[in-house]
Amino acid sequence: MKLSARNQLKGKVVAIEKGAVNAIVKIDIGGGNVISATISMDAIKELGIKEGSAAIAVIKATSVMVGVE
């Protein structure tokens, strides 16, 4: 599959925090970095995502907010 998004980070699913409708999927992309994404439980099932699965975090955003104390 080809995507227009340039920010594609390959990694491994290290945790899935399941809720009633959505889940938080955590992907270890190496170097001590973990990306978290909230996706639907339907998407988890359709994609067959499980802990230990290979996955790609695809980031496409028009803005990024950063805050500090």
HTML snippet that shows the backbone in 3Dmol.js (N, CA, C, O; Angstrom):
<script src="https://3Dmol.org/build/3Dmol-min.js"></script>
<div id="view" style="width:600px;height:400px;position:relative"></div>
<script>
const pdb = `
ATOM      1  N   MET A   1       0.838  -1.169   0.000  1.00  0.00           N
ATOM      2  CA  MET A   1       0.000   0.000   0.000  1.00  0.00           C
ATOM      3  C   MET A   1       0.888   1.238   0.000  1.00  0.00           C
ATOM      4  O   MET A   1       1.839   1.319   0.777  1.00  0.00           O
ATOM      5  N   LYS A   2       0.590   2.185  -0.852  1.00  0.00           N
ATOM      6  CA  LYS A   2       1.318   3.447  -0.890  1.00  0.00           C
ATOM      7  C   LYS A   2       0.460   4.525  -0.240  1.00  0.00           C
ATOM      8  O   LYS A   2      -0.755   4.573  -0.431  1.00  0.00           O
ATOM      9  N   LEU A   3       1.119   5.391   0.535  1.00  0.00           N
ATOM     10  CA  LEU A   3       0.434   6.494   1.208  1.00  0.00           C
ATOM     11  C   LEU A   3       1.164   7.796   0.918  1.00  0.00           C
ATOM     12  O   LEU A   3       2.368   7.797   0.664  1.00  0.00           O
ATOM     13  N   SER A   4       0.436   8.900   0.956  1.00  0.00           N
ATOM     14  CA  SER A   4       1.064  10.202   0.745  1.00  0.00           C
ATOM     15  C   SER A   4       1.785  10.691   1.999  1.00  0.00           C
ATOM     16  O   SER A   4       2.665  11.547   1.907  1.00  0.00           O
ATOM     17  N   ALA A   5       1.427  10.162   3.163  1.00  0.00           N
ATOM     18  CA  ALA A   5       2.065  10.584   4.413  1.00  0.00           C
ATOM     19  C   ALA A   5       3.527  10.175   4.416  1.00  0.00           C
ATOM     20  O   ALA A   5       3.854   9.018   4.153  1.00  0.00           O
ATOM     21  N   ARG A   6       4.403  11.120   4.711  1.00  0.00           N
ATOM     22  CA  ARG A   6       5.832  10.850   4.707  1.00  0.00           C
ATOM     23  C   ARG A   6       6.319  10.319   6.049  1.00  0.00           C
ATOM     24  O   ARG A   6       7.346   9.644   6.113  1.00  0.00           O
ATOM     25  N   ASN A   7       5.598  10.616   7.108  1.00  0.00           N
ATOM     26  CA  ASN A   7       6.018  10.203   8.439  1.00  0.00           C
ATOM     27  C   ASN A   7       5.471   8.818   8.757  1.00  0.00           C
ATOM     28  O   ASN A   7       4.389   8.683   9.327  1.00  0.00           O
ATOM     29  N   GLN A   8       6.227   7.793   8.383  1.00  0.00           N
ATOM     30  CA  GLN A   8       5.850   6.409   8.613  1.00  0.00           C
ATOM     31  C   GLN A   8       6.934   5.765   9.462  1.00  0.00           C
ATOM     32  O   GLN A   8       8.075   5.621   9.024  1.00  0.00           O
ATOM     33  N   LEU A   9       6.569   5.378  10.683  1.00  0.00           N
ATOM     34  CA  LEU A   9       7.524   4.854  11.642  1.00  0.00           C
ATOM     35  C   LEU A   9       7.230   3.389  11.920  1.00  0.00           C
ATOM     36  O   LEU A   9       6.200   3.058  12.507  1.00  0.00           O
ATOM     37  N   LYS A  10       8.136   2.510  11.498  1.00  0.00           N
ATOM     38  CA  LYS A  10       7.951   1.074  11.685  1.00  0.00           C
ATOM     39  C   LYS A  10       8.304   0.682  13.109  1.00  0.00           C
ATOM     40  O   LYS A  10       9.231   1.225  13.710  1.00  0.00           O
ATOM     41  N   GLY A  11       7.546  -0.272  13.635  1.00  0.00           N
ATOM     42  CA  GLY A  11       7.817  -0.737  14.984  1.00  0.00           C
ATOM     43  C   GLY A  11       7.048  -1.993  15.322  1.00  0.00           C
ATOM     44  O   GLY A  11       6.579  -2.719  14.445  1.00  0.00           O
ATOM     45  N   LYS A  12       6.929  -2.233  16.631  1.00  0.00           N
ATOM     46  CA  LYS A  12       6.250  -3.424  17.133  1.00  0.00           C
ATOM     47  C   LYS A  12       5.238  -3.002  18.182  1.00  0.00           C
ATOM     48  O   LYS A  12       5.530  -2.153  19.024  1.00  0.00           O
ATOM     49  N   VAL A  13       4.046  -3.593  18.138  1.00  0.00           N
ATOM     50  CA  VAL A  13       3.005  -3.300  19.112  1.00  0.00           C
ATOM     51  C   VAL A  13       3.439  -3.883  20.452  1.00  0.00           C
ATOM     52  O   VAL A  13       3.680  -5.084  20.571  1.00  0.00           O
ATOM     53  N   VAL A  14       3.536  -3.013  21.464  1.00  0.00           N
ATOM     54  CA  VAL A  14       3.976  -3.466  22.783  1.00  0.00           C
ATOM     55  C   VAL A  14       2.841  -3.472  23.806  1.00  0.00           C
ATOM     56  O   VAL A  14       2.968  -4.087  24.865  1.00  0.00           O
ATOM     57  N   ALA A  15       1.734  -2.795  23.500  1.00  0.00           N
ATOM     58  CA  ALA A  15       0.603  -2.785  24.428  1.00  0.00           C
ATOM     59  C   ALA A  15      -0.664  -2.360  23.703  1.00  0.00           C
ATOM     60  O   ALA A  15      -0.628  -1.559  22.769  1.00  0.00           O
ATOM     61  N   ILE A  16      -1.782  -2.914  24.153  1.00  0.00           N
ATOM     62  CA  ILE A  16      -3.102  -2.510  23.670  1.00  0.00           C
ATOM     63  C   ILE A  16      -3.980  -2.335  24.902  1.00  0.00           C
ATOM     64  O   ILE A  16      -4.251  -3.293  25.626  1.00  0.00           O
ATOM     65  N   GLU A  17      -4.425  -1.096  25.133  1.00  0.00           N
ATOM     66  CA  GLU A  17      -5.307  -0.796  26.257  1.00  0.00           C
ATOM     67  C   GLU A  17      -6.727  -0.708  25.703  1.00  0.00           C
ATOM     68  O   GLU A  17      -7.123   0.311  25.137  1.00  0.00           O
ATOM     69  N   LYS A  18      -7.487  -1.789  25.874  1.00  0.00           N
ATOM     70  CA  LYS A  18      -8.811  -1.887  25.266  1.00  0.00           C
ATOM     71  C   LYS A  18      -9.872  -1.186  26.092  1.00  0.00           C
ATOM     72  O   LYS A  18      -9.893  -1.260  27.321  1.00  0.00           O
ATOM     73  N   GLY A  19     -10.764  -0.494  25.363  1.00  0.00           N
ATOM     74  CA  GLY A  19     -11.934   0.120  25.972  1.00  0.00           C
ATOM     75  C   GLY A  19     -13.175  -0.458  25.317  1.00  0.00           C
ATOM     76  O   GLY A  19     -13.083  -1.413  24.546  1.00  0.00           O
ATOM     77  N   ALA A  20     -14.324   0.108  25.614  1.00  0.00           N
ATOM     78  CA  ALA A  20     -15.580  -0.387  25.052  1.00  0.00           C
ATOM     79  C   ALA A  20     -15.667  -0.127  23.550  1.00  0.00           C
ATOM     80  O   ALA A  20     -16.151  -0.975  22.800  1.00  0.00           O
ATOM     81  N   VAL A  21     -15.199   1.043  23.107  1.00  0.00           N
ATOM     82  CA  VAL A  21     -15.308   1.440  21.695  1.00  0.00           C
ATOM     83  C   VAL A  21     -13.945   1.610  21.038  1.00  0.00           C
ATOM     84  O   VAL A  21     -13.753   1.216  19.888  1.00  0.00           O
ATOM     85  N   ASN A  22     -12.996   2.199  21.770  1.00  0.00           N
ATOM     86  CA  ASN A  22     -11.657   2.478  21.244  1.00  0.00           C
ATOM     87  C   ASN A  22     -10.592   1.766  22.059  1.00  0.00           C
ATOM     88  O   ASN A  22     -10.853   1.260  23.150  1.00  0.00           O
ATOM     89  N   ALA A  23      -9.391   1.739  21.511  1.00  0.00           N
ATOM     90  CA  ALA A  23      -8.239   1.192  22.217  1.00  0.00           C
ATOM     91  C   ALA A  23      -7.047   2.104  21.983  1.00  0.00           C
ATOM     92  O   ALA A  23      -6.957   2.777  20.956  1.00  0.00           O
ATOM     93  N   ILE A  24      -6.140   2.118  22.938  1.00  0.00           N
ATOM     94  CA  ILE A  24      -4.873   2.823  22.767  1.00  0.00           C
ATOM     95  C   ILE A  24      -3.834   1.772  22.407  1.00  0.00           C
ATOM     96  O   ILE A  24      -3.587   0.832  23.162  1.00  0.00           O
ATOM     97  N   VAL A  25      -3.233   1.950  21.242  1.00  0.00           N
ATOM     98  CA  VAL A  25      -2.211   1.026  20.754  1.00  0.00           C
ATOM     99  C   VAL A  25      -0.859   1.701  20.925  1.00  0.00           C
ATOM    100  O   VAL A  25      -0.664   2.830  20.475  1.00  0.00           O
ATOM    101  N   LYS A  26       0.071   1.015  21.571  1.00  0.00           N
ATOM    102  CA  LYS A  26       1.412   1.557  21.777  1.00  0.00           C
ATOM    103  C   LYS A  26       2.389   0.783  20.900  1.00  0.00           C
ATOM    104  O   LYS A  26       2.459  -0.445  20.953  1.00  0.00           O
ATOM    105  N   ILE A  27       3.150   1.539  20.082  1.00  0.00           N
ATOM    106  CA  ILE A  27       4.095   0.957  19.137  1.00  0.00           C
ATOM    107  C   ILE A  27       5.503   1.413  19.496  1.00  0.00           C
ATOM    108  O   ILE A  27       5.790   2.610  19.524  1.00  0.00           O
ATOM    109  N   ASP A  28       6.378   0.452  19.769  1.00  0.00           N
ATOM    110  CA  ASP A  28       7.786   0.737  20.055  1.00  0.00           C
ATOM    111  C   ASP A  28       8.494   0.932  18.725  1.00  0.00           C
ATOM    112  O   ASP A  28       8.591   0.006  17.920  1.00  0.00           O
ATOM    113  N   ILE A  29       8.992   2.153  18.498  1.00  0.00           N
ATOM    114  CA  ILE A  29       9.662   2.458  17.226  1.00  0.00           C
ATOM    115  C   ILE A  29      11.188   2.472  17.376  1.00  0.00           C
ATOM    116  O   ILE A  29      11.901   2.908  16.472  1.00  0.00           O
ATOM    117  N   GLY A  30      11.680   1.995  18.519  1.00  0.00           N
ATOM    118  CA  GLY A  30      13.116   1.903  18.739  1.00  0.00           C
ATOM    119  C   GLY A  30      13.685   3.116  19.443  1.00  0.00           C
ATOM    120  O   GLY A  30      13.047   4.165  19.531  1.00  0.00           O
ATOM    121  N   GLY A  31      14.885   2.955  19.935  1.00  0.00           N
ATOM    122  CA  GLY A  31      15.578   4.063  20.599  1.00  0.00           C
ATOM    123  C   GLY A  31      14.891   4.524  21.867  1.00  0.00           C
ATOM    124  O   GLY A  31      15.084   5.662  22.295  1.00  0.00           O
ATOM    125  N   GLY A  32      14.088   3.660  22.479  1.00  0.00           N
ATOM    126  CA  GLY A  32      13.366   4.037  23.686  1.00  0.00           C
ATOM    127  C   GLY A  32      12.125   4.867  23.422  1.00  0.00           C
ATOM    128  O   GLY A  32      11.558   5.441  24.351  1.00  0.00           O
ATOM    129  N   ASN A  33      11.693   4.943  22.168  1.00  0.00           N
ATOM    130  CA  ASN A  33      10.528   5.750  21.783  1.00  0.00           C
ATOM    131  C   ASN A  33       9.308   4.876  21.529  1.00  0.00           C
ATOM    132  O   ASN A  33       9.378   3.869  20.825  1.00  0.00           O
ATOM    133  N   VAL A  34       8.189   5.286  22.119  1.00  0.00           N
ATOM    134  CA  VAL A  34       6.922   4.580  21.935  1.00  0.00           C
ATOM    135  C   VAL A  34       5.883   5.584  21.465  1.00  0.00           C
ATOM    136  O   VAL A  34       5.706   6.641  22.072  1.00  0.00           O
ATOM    137  N   ILE A  35       5.195   5.246  20.375  1.00  0.00           N
ATOM    138  CA  ILE A  35       4.121   6.075  19.821  1.00  0.00           C
ATOM    139  C   ILE A  35       2.800   5.481  20.273  1.00  0.00           C
ATOM    140  O   ILE A  35       2.625   4.263  20.227  1.00  0.00           O
ATOM    141  N   SER A  36       1.859   6.324  20.712  1.00  0.00           N
ATOM    142  CA  SER A  36       0.531   5.862  21.105  1.00  0.00           C
ATOM    143  C   SER A  36      -0.498   6.392  20.122  1.00  0.00           C
ATOM    144  O   SER A  36      -0.422   7.539  19.682  1.00  0.00           O
ATOM    145  N   ALA A  37      -1.463   5.542  19.782  1.00  0.00           N
ATOM    146  CA  ALA A  37      -2.537   5.950  18.883  1.00  0.00           C
ATOM    147  C   ALA A  37      -3.857   5.397  19.406  1.00  0.00           C
ATOM    148  O   ALA A  37      -3.922   4.261  19.874  1.00  0.00           O
ATOM    149  N   THR A  38      -4.904   6.208  19.322  1.00  0.00           N
ATOM    150  CA  THR A  38      -6.233   5.756  19.694  1.00  0.00           C
ATOM    151  C   THR A  38      -6.965   5.362  18.417  1.00  0.00           C
ATOM    152  O   THR A  38      -7.152   6.182  17.519  1.00  0.00           O
ATOM    153  N   ILE A  39      -7.376   4.097  18.347  1.00  0.00           N
ATOM    154  CA  ILE A  39      -8.119   3.618  17.179  1.00  0.00           C
ATOM    155  C   ILE A  39      -9.318   2.803  17.668  1.00  0.00           C
ATOM    156  O   ILE A  39      -9.382   2.413  18.834  1.00  0.00           O
ATOM    157  N   SER A  40     -10.248   2.557  16.777  1.00  0.00           N
ATOM    158  CA  SER A  40     -11.458   1.834  17.165  1.00  0.00           C
ATOM    159  C   SER A  40     -11.178   0.356  17.407  1.00  0.00           C
ATOM    160  O   SER A  40     -10.235  -0.214  16.858  1.00  0.00           O
ATOM    161  N   MET A  41     -12.008  -0.242  18.229  1.00  0.00           N
ATOM    162  CA  MET A  41     -11.906  -1.685  18.468  1.00  0.00           C
ATOM    163  C   MET A  41     -12.188  -2.445  17.177  1.00  0.00           C
ATOM    164  O   MET A  41     -11.615  -3.510  16.948  1.00  0.00           O
ATOM    165  N   ASP A  42     -13.071  -1.903  16.326  1.00  0.00           N
ATOM    166  CA  ASP A  42     -13.330  -2.531  15.027  1.00  0.00           C
ATOM    167  C   ASP A  42     -12.051  -2.580  14.199  1.00  0.00           C
ATOM    168  O   ASP A  42     -11.770  -3.589  13.552  1.00  0.00           O
ATOM    169  N   ALA A  43     -11.267  -1.489  14.212  1.00  0.00           N
ATOM    170  CA  ALA A  43     -10.013  -1.455  13.454  1.00  0.00           C
ATOM    171  C   ALA A  43      -9.018  -2.468  14.011  1.00  0.00           C
ATOM    172  O   ALA A  43      -8.292  -3.109  13.251  1.00  0.00           O
ATOM    173  N   ILE A  44      -8.980  -2.615  15.337  1.00  0.00           N
ATOM    174  CA  ILE A  44      -8.093  -3.609  15.963  1.00  0.00           C
ATOM    175  C   ILE A  44      -8.417  -4.998  15.402  1.00  0.00           C
ATOM    176  O   ILE A  44      -7.523  -5.752  15.017  1.00  0.00           O
ATOM    177  N   LYS A  45      -9.715  -5.317  15.365  1.00  0.00           N
ATOM    178  CA  LYS A  45     -10.148  -6.631  14.881  1.00  0.00           C
ATOM    179  C   LYS A  45      -9.884  -6.795  13.383  1.00  0.00           C
ATOM    180  O   LYS A  45      -9.351  -7.819  12.954  1.00  0.00           O
ATOM    181  N   GLU A  46     -10.257  -5.786  12.587  1.00  0.00           N
ATOM    182  CA  GLU A  46     -10.105  -5.863  11.130  1.00  0.00           C
ATOM    183  C   GLU A  46      -8.644  -5.999  10.706  1.00  0.00           C
ATOM    184  O   GLU A  46      -8.339  -6.723   9.758  1.00  0.00           O
ATOM    185  N   LEU A  47      -7.739  -5.307  11.404  1.00  0.00           N
ATOM    186  CA  LEU A  47      -6.315  -5.346  11.072  1.00  0.00           C
ATOM    187  C   LEU A  47      -5.584  -6.503  11.749  1.00  0.00           C
ATOM    188  O   LEU A  47      -4.431  -6.783  11.421  1.00  0.00           O
ATOM    189  N   GLY A  48      -6.244  -7.174  12.690  1.00  0.00           N
ATOM    190  CA  GLY A  48      -5.614  -8.286  13.388  1.00  0.00           C
ATOM    191  C   GLY A  48      -4.462  -7.853  14.277  1.00  0.00           C
ATOM    192  O   GLY A  48      -3.480  -8.580  14.428  1.00  0.00           O
ATOM    193  N   ILE A  49      -4.579  -6.667  14.867  1.00  0.00           N
ATOM    194  CA  ILE A  49      -3.502  -6.129  15.706  1.00  0.00           C
ATOM    195  C   ILE A  49      -3.465  -6.860  17.035  1.00  0.00           C
ATOM    196  O   ILE A  49      -4.483  -7.011  17.710  1.00  0.00           O
ATOM    197  N   LYS A  50      -2.264  -7.314  17.400  1.00  0.00           N
ATOM    198  CA  LYS A  50      -2.031  -7.997  18.668  1.00  0.00           C
ATOM    199  C   LYS A  50      -0.676  -7.537  19.216  1.00  0.00           C
ATOM    200  O   LYS A  50       0.170  -7.042  18.471  1.00  0.00           O
ATOM    201  N   GLU A  51      -0.484  -7.708  20.526  1.00  0.00           N
ATOM    202  CA  GLU A  51       0.824  -7.394  21.101  1.00  0.00           C
ATOM    203  C   GLU A  51       1.863  -8.274  20.421  1.00  0.00           C
ATOM    204  O   GLU A  51       1.657  -9.477  20.258  1.00  0.00           O
ATOM    205  N   GLY A  52       2.981  -7.671  20.026  1.00  0.00           N
ATOM    206  CA  GLY A  52       4.040  -8.392  19.328  1.00  0.00           C
ATOM    207  C   GLY A  52       3.947  -8.272  17.817  1.00  0.00           C
ATOM    208  O   GLY A  52       4.890  -8.627  17.109  1.00  0.00           O
ATOM    209  N   SER A  53       2.806  -7.770  17.308  1.00  0.00           N
ATOM    210  CA  SER A  53       2.631  -7.602  15.859  1.00  0.00           C
ATOM    211  C   SER A  53       3.519  -6.472  15.337  1.00  0.00           C
ATOM    212  O   SER A  53       3.767  -5.492  16.040  1.00  0.00           O
ATOM    213  N   ALA A  54       3.991  -6.616  14.108  1.00  0.00           N
ATOM    214  CA  ALA A  54       4.669  -5.513  13.433  1.00  0.00           C
ATOM    215  C   ALA A  54       3.600  -4.505  13.035  1.00  0.00           C
ATOM    216  O   ALA A  54       2.489  -4.884  12.664  1.00  0.00           O
ATOM    217  N   ALA A  55       3.938  -3.224  13.113  1.00  0.00           N
ATOM    218  CA  ALA A  55       2.981  -2.170  12.760  1.00  0.00           C
ATOM    219  C   ALA A  55       3.743  -0.937  12.290  1.00  0.00           C
ATOM    220  O   ALA A  55       4.939  -0.790  12.543  1.00  0.00           O
ATOM    221  N   ILE A  56       3.040  -0.072  11.614  1.00  0.00           N
ATOM    222  CA  ILE A  56       3.613   1.187  11.156  1.00  0.00           C
ATOM    223  C   ILE A  56       2.739   2.326  11.667  1.00  0.00           C
ATOM    224  O   ILE A  56       1.537   2.358  11.401  1.00  0.00           O
ATOM    225  N   ALA A  57       3.342   3.261  12.403  1.00  0.00           N
ATOM    226  CA  ALA A  57       2.639   4.466  12.834  1.00  0.00           C
ATOM    227  C   ALA A  57       2.740   5.467  11.690  1.00  0.00           C
ATOM    228  O   ALA A  57       3.836   5.872  11.303  1.00  0.00           O
ATOM    229  N   VAL A  58       1.597   5.861  11.157  1.00  0.00           N
ATOM    230  CA  VAL A  58       1.553   6.820  10.051  1.00  0.00           C
ATOM    231  C   VAL A  58       1.016   8.130  10.617  1.00  0.00           C
ATOM    232  O   VAL A  58      -0.086   8.177  11.163  1.00  0.00           O
ATOM    233  N   ILE A  59       1.810   9.193  10.479  1.00  0.00           N
ATOM    234  CA  ILE A  59       1.440  10.480  11.060  1.00  0.00           C
ATOM    235  C   ILE A  59       1.196  11.482   9.944  1.00  0.00           C
ATOM    236  O   ILE A  59       2.084  11.767   9.142  1.00  0.00           O
ATOM    237  N   LYS A  60      -0.007  12.004   9.905  1.00  0.00           N
ATOM    238  CA  LYS A  60      -0.368  13.017   8.912  1.00  0.00           C
ATOM    239  C   LYS A  60      -1.121  14.107   9.666  1.00  0.00           C
ATOM    240  O   LYS A  60      -2.255  13.889  10.091  1.00  0.00           O
ATOM    241  N   ALA A  61      -0.519  15.257   9.836  1.00  0.00           N
ATOM    242  CA  ALA A  61      -1.145  16.317  10.604  1.00  0.00           C
ATOM    243  C   ALA A  61      -0.874  17.673   9.973  1.00  0.00           C
ATOM    244  O   ALA A  61       0.183  17.899   9.383  1.00  0.00           O
ATOM    245  N   THR A  62      -1.834  18.559  10.104  1.00  0.00           N
ATOM    246  CA  THR A  62      -1.642  19.913   9.597  1.00  0.00           C
ATOM    247  C   THR A  62      -1.047  20.818  10.670  1.00  0.00           C
ATOM    248  O   THR A  62      -0.522  21.889  10.365  1.00  0.00           O
ATOM    249  N   SER A  63      -1.130  20.382  11.932  1.00  0.00           N
ATOM    250  CA  SER A  63      -0.511  21.159  13.007  1.00  0.00           C
ATOM    251  C   SER A  63      -0.117  20.236  14.144  1.00  0.00           C
ATOM    252  O   SER A  63      -0.725  19.187  14.359  1.00  0.00           O
ATOM    253  N   VAL A  64       0.904  20.646  14.860  1.00  0.00           N
ATOM    254  CA  VAL A  64       1.372  19.917  16.032  1.00  0.00           C
ATOM    255  C   VAL A  64       1.483  20.916  17.159  1.00  0.00           C
ATOM    256  O   VAL A  64       2.072  21.984  16.990  1.00  0.00           O
ATOM    257  N   MET A  65       0.917  20.579  18.319  1.00  0.00           N
ATOM    258  CA  MET A  65       0.973  21.480  19.471  1.00  0.00           C
ATOM    259  C   MET A  65       1.981  20.926  20.466  1.00  0.00           C
ATOM    260  O   MET A  65       2.020  19.722  20.716  1.00  0.00           O
ATOM    261  N   VAL A  66       2.797  21.813  21.033  1.00  0.00           N
ATOM    262  CA  VAL A  66       3.773  21.433  22.044  1.00  0.00           C
ATOM    263  C   VAL A  66       3.601  22.385  23.227  1.00  0.00           C
ATOM    264  O   VAL A  66       3.495  23.598  23.046  1.00  0.00           O
ATOM    265  N   GLY A  67       3.573  21.832  24.426  1.00  0.00           N
ATOM    266  CA  GLY A  67       3.447  22.668  25.616  1.00  0.00           C
ATOM    267  C   GLY A  67       4.521  22.354  26.632  1.00  0.00           C
ATOM    268  O   GLY A  67       4.994  21.220  26.716  1.00  0.00           O
ATOM    269  N   VAL A  68       4.903  23.345  27.397  1.00  0.00           N
ATOM    270  CA  VAL A  68       5.862  23.152  28.476  1.00  0.00           C
ATOM    271  C   VAL A  68       5.379  23.929  29.691  1.00  0.00           C
ATOM    272  O   VAL A  68       4.613  24.884  29.566  1.00  0.00           O
ATOM    273  N   GLU A  69       5.828  23.517  30.850  1.00  0.00           N
ATOM    274  CA  GLU A  69       5.480  24.230  32.100  1.00  0.00           C
ATOM    275  C   GLU A  69       6.347  25.448  32.227  1.00  0.00           C
ATOM    276  O   GLU A  69       6.226  26.192  33.200  1.00  0.00           O
TER     277      GLU A  69
END
`;
const viewer = $3Dmol.createViewer("view");
viewer.addModel(pdb, "pdb");
viewer.setStyle({}, {cartoon: {color: "spectrum"}});
viewer.zoomTo();
viewer.render();
</script>
